[in-house]
Amino acid sequence: MTAASTTTATPAQQLAAFAVAVRDGELDAGLRDKVTGHLLDLLGNSLAALSERPGAAVRELVEEWGGAPAATVIGSATRLPAPSAALVNGTLAHSLDFDDTHLPSVLHPSASVLPAALATAETVGASGARLLDAAAVGIEITCRLGMAQYDEKLGNSVFFDRGLHATAICGAIGSAVTAALLRGLDSDGICSAIGIAASMGSGIIEANRTGGTVKRVHCGWAAHAGVVAADMARLGLTGPPTVLEGRFGFFQAFCGERFDEATVTAAITDGLGERWELSRLFIKPYPCNHFTHAGVDAAMRLRRRGVDPARIDRLTLGVPAPVLRTIAEPAAEKAHPRSGYHAAFSGPYTVAAGLLAEPDAPGHGLGVFHEDFTDEAAADHARLALAARVTCVADEECTTVFPHQFPAVLTAELDDGSTVTEQVMVNRGSPQDPLDARELTAKFLANALGAGTEPAVRALADEVWNVAAAADTTGLTRALSAVAAGT
């Protein structure tokens, strides 16, 4: 569906017209199905994060704020005002860094947009189809804003290069459009919601470098900001139509001299409604840094080929040059991670975990999962002995593909002098190798079963898979409450 556009319409006005066109039309069933899968993934990730302190701290805070009950909080019997519920649920969604990813912008769009969509849809009584359509638009806009400052020569986002969390600042705007659509705002109102949300988005990624848990709140705050911005627009507050490209607008403020209006406008509006960035989202099969995933897959492929870990003398993990600083350095730390959290960012450790995973073991069938990233697992002698045999190197072919994929080449040298190599150039969970409905459900169950009884968790999965046909979100929220109640 093509958004209406004129030569005089600003990018924000064109995005608003696109949003209204989707709401007034019929979203492609394949896109609805894709959003449904991402919703299931988000709920599972959020339920798995209930024991993490950031989500609990934010929930305690918003309960102190109080307010009229309107929207469900994941994992709790509490209902809160929509902005508060979006804040908690978005924090949970991003707490384990297990949420979906858009490449090469390296955004996590669903973790802000879907919590905003869920809270607003429940508040206004929207149908399941309206929920999915509004979320699709918000995710699309979030991704396009992120791509508007992806620098191909740099091989990175200008936002990230300047210390900004693109997910948070772009997600606030995408969430605002989603909430505004569900609130029934017209094109002018949605444009104002964009203009208002642009003043609310924030997120600094210094925590990635020196620590702190604040990054886990970024998606929650973006969801909260989006719901609030839409409500402000609904009640008559207005935003500047030139908020994105203007002299004192979003891109100029965040990117400075590296902002080029023509490039940004093209990234935002070219093919809008015809080519969907939404279709390029990745879903993570493993709860560890995304750069490690292809190494895990390569390790499990070696096992399936009959390679016995006890016979391995040396392992060489080839990866894109830019990821070495994340998963390979300093080498001593990565070979012997200090905790389960640190293990999730270690190329050597994750390869070892993949080699020791039983390919056909009963259970979730995903291979490497949360049990591999406890503090106890990170101290396991067998894993550490294998990790010590891994050398990480830059691989030229992998570097060429990056960051459109996060590939790896793994070579095992065996005790008889022979070598075995596995090359993984396409990530599992990517659009080119997607997780199917069975695998998505398996990931959801593995995430969620610790938060509720098996019947309740399976009932929630059924509600999600059927949400497109639902008259409202009552069944979905009732199923969420049943999981929280342990029934």
N, C-alpha and C positions, 0 to 999 in steps of 0.2 A: 504494500500500500504506500503510495507516494504522498508525502506531505505537500500541502500547498506552499508555494513560495513565490515571492516577487523580488525584483531587483532591489526594492527599498526595504524589505523585511530584514531585521537584524537576525543574527544567529539565534538569540533567545526567542524571538518571535517565530522563527522557523521551527525550533524545537517544540514550542507550544502548539503550533498548527499541526505538526506531526503527531503529537500526543492526542489531540482531539480527533484527528483522522483515524487513529487506531481505535479509540473508544467508540466512535460512530460507525466503524466498519466491523470487519470480522478478522481477527488475528488468525494467521495460519495455524492449523491444528498441530503441526510439527513444532512450532515455536511454543505453543501452550504446553505440549508434552515436555519440552525441554525445561521450561520454567518449573513444571511439576516435579521433575527429577531433582532440580536444584533446591526446591522447597523441602523435599524429603531429606536431602543431604544436610541442609541447614538445621533442620530440627534434630537430626541425629547428632550432629556436631555440638549443638547447644546442650542437649541432654547429657552428653559425655563430659561437658565442661562444668556441670553443676557443683562439683567438688572443688573447683578452682576459686581462689579468693576474690579475684576481680569481679566476677559476676555476683557473688554473694554480697560484696561490699556495695556495689551499685544498687542492688535490690534493697538492702537495708537503708540506703540513703533515700531512695525514692519513696519507700514506705514511711520514712520520717516526713517527707514532703506531704504525703496524703493526697486527697482529692477524690473526685467522684469515680467509682469503679466503672471502667468502660472496656478494658482490653485485658486479655489473658497474659500472664507472665509464665514463660516456659519453666516447667519443673516446680511450679508453686500453685497453691490454691488461691493466691492473691490476684485480684483484678485491680488495675490501676488506670489513671487517665492515659489516653493513647500515647502522648509523648513520653511518659514515664515507662510504660511497657516497652515501647520501641527502644528506649535507652538500655534497659536491662537485657532485652532479647538480642540486640545488636552486640552488646558486650559479650554475652555468652557465645554468640555465633563466631566471633573472632578469637575467643580466648585460647583455643588450642592451635591456632594457625592451621586448621584442617579444612578451611573453607575454600570455595572455588576460586579460580584464578583466570584472569584474562591476560593473554600474551599478544604482543610484547609489552603492553603497558604495565604489566605486573600489578594489576588491580584485583581487589577482592569484592566485586560489586554486590553480590547477593547478601553479604553480611550486613549491609546497611539498608539496601532497598527492600528486601523481603521482610525484615522486622517492621519497617515503616508501613509496608503494605498490609501485613497481618493486623497490626494495631488499628489502622484506619478502617480496614474492611470490616473488622468486628464492631467497631464503634458505629459505623453507618449502616450495617446490615447488608453489605454488598454480596453479590453472588460469587461463587468460586471462579467463574469465567472472568468476571470483572476484576477480581483480585489478580488473576494470572496475567491478564492483559495489561493492567496498570503496572505490575511488576516488570513485565517484559519491556515496557517503554522506559521505566526508570533505570533498569540495568543497561539498556542500549545507550541512553544518554550518558550515564556514568562512564561507560567504556569509550564513547566518542570523545568526551572531554579529556579522558586520560590519554587517548591516542593523539589528541591535538598538540600535546607537548612531548610525544615520543620522538627522540632524535636518532635517526638511523645511523648517522656517522658516529655519534656518541655511544650507540648501542645501549641507551638507557633513557629513562624519562628525565626531562629537565626538572620536573617537580622533585624527584628523588635526589637528583644531583645537587639540588639546593636545600635538601634536608626536609622536604615536605612529604607527608604521607598522602600520595595521590588518591588512595582509596577513600580517605576521610574527606578531603576537600571536594572531590568530584562526587562522592557518594551523597553528600549533603544535598547537592542539587538534584541528582537522580531521585533521591528519596522524596524531595519536595514535589517533583513532578508526579511521582506515583501517588502520594497522598492527595495532591490537588485533583488528580483525575478521579480518585475514589470519592472525593468530596463534591464532585460535580462542577468544578470551576470551568468557566469558559476559557477561550484562548488567551484573552487579556489577563484573566486571573492567574492562569498557569504561568504566563510570562512574568507576572509580578512575583509569584512564588519562587521562580528561578532567581530573580533579582534580589529577593530577601534572603534566600538560602546562601547566596554567594557571600553575604556578609557574616554568615554563621559557620561556614566550614573551616575546620582547623585540624592540625595534626603534625607534630614534629617527630621525626624518627630517630632522634638521638638515642632513645632507649635501645634501638637495635645495636648500637655501638657500645654503650657503657652500662646498660641495665635499666631496670625499672619495669613495672607492669602497666604503665599508662597506655601503651600502644594497644592493649587489649580493649580499651574503652573507646578507641577511635571510631569504630564502626557503630557502636551504640550511640555515640554523640552525633554522628552524621545522621542516623535514623531519627533521633530526637529532634535535631535541627530541621530536618525535612518536614516532619509532622507539624512542628511549630510554624515553620514558614508558610505551609499551606493554610493553616488555620488563620494566620495573620492576613494572608491574601484574601481568604474567605470573608474576613471581617472588615476589609477595606483598606488595609495597608498596601502600598504600592512599591514596586521596585523599578529601577531604571531598565528600559528595553535594551540599552547598549551595555549591560552589565558584564558581558563576556569579553567583548573586543574593544571597549571604550578606553579612552586615555587613562582613566583611573579605574579600569575594570579588573575583572578576575585574572585574566592572563597577564596583563601588564603588572599588576600588583605582585603576583606570585612568581613571574618569570623574568621580569625586567627587560633588559636589552635582548634577551634570547627569544622574545615574543615577536612573531611575524604574523600580522593580521591575516594575510591571504592564506598562508599555510594553515593557520588555526581554523579559519572559516571553512576551508575545504574539508578538513578532517571532521568537522562537526556536521556538515550538511551534505556533502557529496553522497549520493545514493541513499539518502535518508528514507527509510521505509521500504527500500528495495534490497539493500545489502545490510544484513544484520550482524553487528559485532557480537551480539548475544550468542550466535551460533558458534562462536570461537572460544567459548569458555571451557576450561579444564576443570575436572573434578578430581581431587586427590584420592588415590586409593590407600595411601600410607600416611600415618600421622607424624611425618617428619618433614624437614625442609625440602621444598620441591626440587632443589638442585640435586638431591640424593636419589630421587626416585628411579631414574634410569639405571643407576648402579644396582639398586635393589632388584629391579627386573632382570638385569643381566646375571646377577648372582643366582636368582631362582631358576633362570634358564640353564645355568651350568648344573645345578642340582638335578633338573629334569633330564639332562643329558647323561646323568650317572656319575658326575664328578663327586668324589668322596672328599669332604673338607679335610679329613685326616691326612690325605695324600698331597695336599697343597703346600708347596714350599714358599712360593711367592705369588703375590697378586699385584697387577698394575691396573689402576683405574684411570682411564683417560677421560677428561671432561673439558668443557669449554674453559678457556683461560680465565675469563672473568669470575668464574665461580670458585676458583681455588682458594681465594681469601676467605670464603664463607665456609667451605666444607673440608678444607685441607690444611689450613694454617691457624695456629702453629702446629706443626706435625705431631709433636709429642702430646699436645692436648687432645688432638683429634684421635690419636691411637688409643688414648686412655682417658675418655671423657669423665668429667668430675661428677656427673649426675645424669639421670635419664633425660632431662631437658637438654643438656649439652650433647648427649648422644644423638639427639634428633638432628643436629647440625654437623654430624661427622660422616664424611664419606667412608673412611675405613670401618667405622662401627656399623653403619647401615649395610655395607656390603657383607660384613660378617653375619649380621642378623638375617640377611637374605639367604646366605649359604646354609645357615642352620635351620631355616624354616622348612617344615615338612611340606612338600608340594601338594600332597593329596591328603593332608591331615583333616579329620573332621572338624566342624566348627564353621567359622565365617568364611574360610577358604580364600582369604585375601592375602595370606602369607604373613607379612610383617604388619604388626598392629600395636595397640597401646601397651600390651604386655611386654613388648620389646623395649619400651622406653620408661620403665620404672627405674628407680635408683638401684634396685637389686639387680635388674637385668643388665644395667650399665656396668656393674661390678663383676658380672659373670666371667669366670676364668676362660671358658671356651670361646666366648665372643671376643674377649680381649686378646686371646692368643692369636685368633684369626686376624683381628684388626691390626695387630702389630706387623703382620706380613703384607699389608697393603701399602703401596706407594702411589700417590696421586700425582698425575702429570697433566699438562695441557695437551689436548689433542686437536690438531689443526682442523680436521673435518667437523668435529663437534663445535669448535669455535665458530666456524662458518655458519652453522645452523642456528646457533644461539643468537638472540633470545626468543626466537619463534618456537623453539622446542628446547628442552634441557636434556640433551643426549649424553650417552656415556658408552665407552668401550672398556670391557673388562677382560683381562687375560690372566689365566691361571697357569703357573708353571708347576708341574707335578713332580713327584719324587722319582719318576723314571726318566726325567728330562724332557718329556713331551709338554706341549702347551695347548690350551683350549681357550678360544676367544668367543665372546658374545658381544655383539654390537647392537645397541638400542638407540635408534635415531629418532623415534617417535614415542612420546610419553604415553603410557597407559593412562586412560582417563581424559586424553586429549580428543578434540573433534575427529582426528584421524584414527584413533583407537579408543572409542568411548566405552565407558562402563555401561553395560546393558541393564535392563530393569531388575534382573535377578541379582546382579552385582551391586547395584545401588541399594537394593533392599537388604542384601547381606551386610553392606557397610553400615546402613542405618541400624539394623538389629544389633550388630556388634557394638555400636556406639551407645545405643539406647537401653539395652537390657539391664545395665547396672542402675538405671534410674526408675525402673518400674517392673511390674510383672510381665511375663512373656505374653499372656493374652492381651493385656492393655497395650503393650508396645506394638504387637502385630495389628491390633485394631486401629491404632494411630496410623500405621503404614497404609492400611486399606483406605482410611479416610483421605489421606493425602493423594493416593493414586486416583481416587475418584472425585477429587475436589472440583474439577472442571465442570462437572454436571450438577454440583450442589447449588441449591437455591440461595444459601448463605453459608457462613462459616461456623454455624452452630455445631454441626457434627464434628468438625475439626477441633474446635476449642473444647468441646466436651471430651473428646478423646485425649487431648493434651492434659486436661484436668484429671482424667482417670489415671493416666500415667503418674502424675504427681501424687495422687492419693494412694497409689499402690494397689489399685483394684483391677 
